[in-house]
Every structure is written in C-alpha cells, then in structure tokens.
Amino acid sequence: METDLVFFDGLASISKSAKALGTETIAICRHFRDTQEVKSLKEKIFGQKFDFKTCHILLKPDSRELKKFENSADLIAVKGGTIKTNKFAVSSKGVDFLISPCTSGKTEFDIGIARIAAENKVEVCFSLSELLGAKPFQSSLLLKNWLLAAKMCKKFRGKCSVYSCANSVSEMRSREDLKSFEALLGLTSS
C-alpha cells in the first residue's frame, strides 16, 4: 500500500494530487486539541472516495494524551528530535510512528532507541519537507544524522521510511521520489 503523511487537510486537493502521484492512502497528521476535532475530521473524510487516515501527533512525551487519542485517531505519531521524546515514542504502546527523530544538531537517536523501535514495531519516519526546507549547511547535517539513524534501524530490522510530510499540495511527492531518498539512506535492497 502506497502511503504518505501530510500535515494539512484540504481533502479535495489532497486526493486529486495523491491520485496523480500514485499514492493510495494519505494519513492527515495534526496535533488535535481534543477527540471531537478528530471525530469532525473523520466525518469530513467519510464522504470521500479516497483512503484517508487520521493521525494525531504528540509534540511531547505525554502518556495521558496518548491514551486520550488512542481510540479516536487511526494512527498516533510522536514528533521526535530529543532523546527523551524519541525514547517515549518507541517505548509507548499505541505509537505507530516516530517522525523526525533527528535534527541538524547533535544526534538524538541511538542504538537503544533503534532496537526498541524495531521490537515494538514503531516506524521511524524522516520528513522530506523538513530536509528540503533546511538551509544548505543544516540540510547536510540533517542528512548525515538520517544516515546514522537509518543504519541503526536497518541493523535491528526496524521499519524506517521517508515521507513527504507535506505542509501543502505543492510539497507532496510520489512514492517513487520518496523511495529514491530511502535508497540514498541505504534502506532499500537492490
């Protein structure tokens, strides 16, 4: 199943672009204020002729918030970037994705996090939008950190992918484009 993560919710424009790009499923990722907001988005999605999923993003380690959204959102993601947040994401039951585990600074992803992510089947996701929006020097450091994280994930046979994490339709990418970045990171077997 060809899936992408996006950070906006223009359903008509997303589905039109996704079909053109060959994407079968779109997870609309957002930090929802409450479960009613998730329910409202699901009601809008219900009439669509496209496979949409809702994904609640936790911005900080919070077990209560995780429990609150576990049964209302289709998927749960944690925005990583620090050791504490990354460990919470891979250790917590119910988390599907660890998005952006690395920054362009000091590496906040280690072998222990990679091992636990693989054991708990938490997918480590890299944001192409984040990479393309970074300044040149920051993008090279970010890519270096992605390479290290990808190597660790691969060592423990964890799931690790690149998603567009688009903030607008113009940032959406085909799965083939994203697979090219996965190949660059050594995540594909050729």
N, C-alpha and C positions, 0 to 999 in steps of 0.2 A: 504494500500500500504506500503510495507516494504522498507523504505528509509534509506540511510546512507549518511553522509557527509565525503568527503575525501579532502585532501589538496595536492594532486599530480594528474598528468594526463596521466599516462600510460594506455590508453584506453583498449588495448587488455588484459593486465594483470588484470586491474580492473574488466572488465566484466567477465573474467574467474573466478576470486576469488569471485565476488559478486554472481554469479550463484551458485557456490559451497556452499556459506554461506546462500543462500536463500533470498538474497536481490534483490528486483525488480527494484529499482531506486537508482542511485548514483548522488548526487549533487557534482560536482567538484568545490571546493571553492578556490578562489585565489583573491589576490589583483591585478586586471588587471591595466595595465598602461593606456590603452585607450580602446575605444569601438571597435576599429579594432582588438585588441587582443581577445576580446570576440567573435567577428564575425569569426575570424580564428579558434578558438576552436570549435565553432558551426559547421563550415564546416567539421572539422575532425569528429565530433560526428554524423553528418548527415548520413554517410555510415554505422554506427554501428548497430548491431542487438540487442541493449540493450538500456534501457531508461536512458539516461544521461541528466542532467540539468546543466546549468552554474550558478554559484553563486559568485557574486562579494562581497568581504569583505572590508568594510570600517574599517580602522585602527584607525581613529579618527573622532570626530564629524565634518562633512563637508556636508552641505546641497547641495552645488553646485555639489560635486562629486556624491551624491545620485541621484540628478536629471539627471546627465550625464549618469549614468548606468541603470537608472530605466527601460528604454525601450529596452536596448540591452541584459542585463543578465536576465536569467529566474527568479533568486532569488537574494535578497540583504540581506546580513548579516552584523552585526556590531560586531567587536571583543571588548568585554566589559572589565570590570575589575576596572573601576573607576566610581564614582557616575556620573560625567559629561557624560561619554561615555554611560553608562547604561541608563541614562535619555534620551539622544539623541536617542538611539536605539528604545526605547519603545514609544517615543513621535512622531517620524517622520513617516509620511505616506509613504508607499512603502517598509519599512523594514520588512522582513519576519522572521529573526532570530536574537536573541541576543546570541552570542556564548561566552562562558566563562565569565559569569557575575561576578564571584568571583575569588579571588586569595587566596593564602595561608596566606595572611596578614589580615589586618583589613577588616571586611565585608563591601563591597561597594554596597550591594544590600539591599533595604529596602522595607517596606510595600507599600509605594507610587509607587515605580518602579514596584512592582508585580501587583498592582491594574491597573496601566496604561497599562502594558503589556497585561493583560487579556482583558481590554476594547478594545485595538487596535489590538488584536489577533496576537501579536508578540510572537513567540515561544522562550522560554528560553532554551538554549542548553548547556549541560555540555559535556566537551571533555574527553572521557575515555583515550585517548592518553596522555593528559596533566596530568591526575591523575597517570597513570602508569609510566610516565617519571619523576615524582617528587621524591625527596628524602623522606625517611620514615617520618620524622617529618613534612615536608611540606605537604605530602600527607594526613596525619591525620588532619591537619588544613584545607586543601582544602576540604576534605570530610565533616568536621564539617560545613564549610561555605555553601557547597552544600545542606546539610540537612536543614539549616535555610532557604535558598533561595527556596528550593523545598516546604517546609512547607508553606511559604508565597504565592507561586504560587498556591498551592492547595487550600488555603483558599479563593482565589478570582476566582477559577476555570479557571486559565490560563493554557495554554499548556506548558508543561515542559518535556524535554526528554534528554536522554543520547545518544550521537552519538560517533562513533569511532574517528572521526576527524583524521583519519589515515594519516600519512606522507609517508607511504609505504605500499605495499601489505601485508607485514607481520604484520602490525598493524590493519588490517581490522578485524572486528568481526561480528558474526552473530547477527541478531536482537534479538534472544533468549538470547545471552550473555548480550546484552545491556539492555534488559528487566529485567534481574537479578539485575543490578545496579539500575534501576528505582524502583524495588521492595524494595531494600535496602533503597532508599531515601523516600519510602512511596508514590510513585507516581502511583502505580498500585492498583486497588481494587481487593482484593482476598476474 
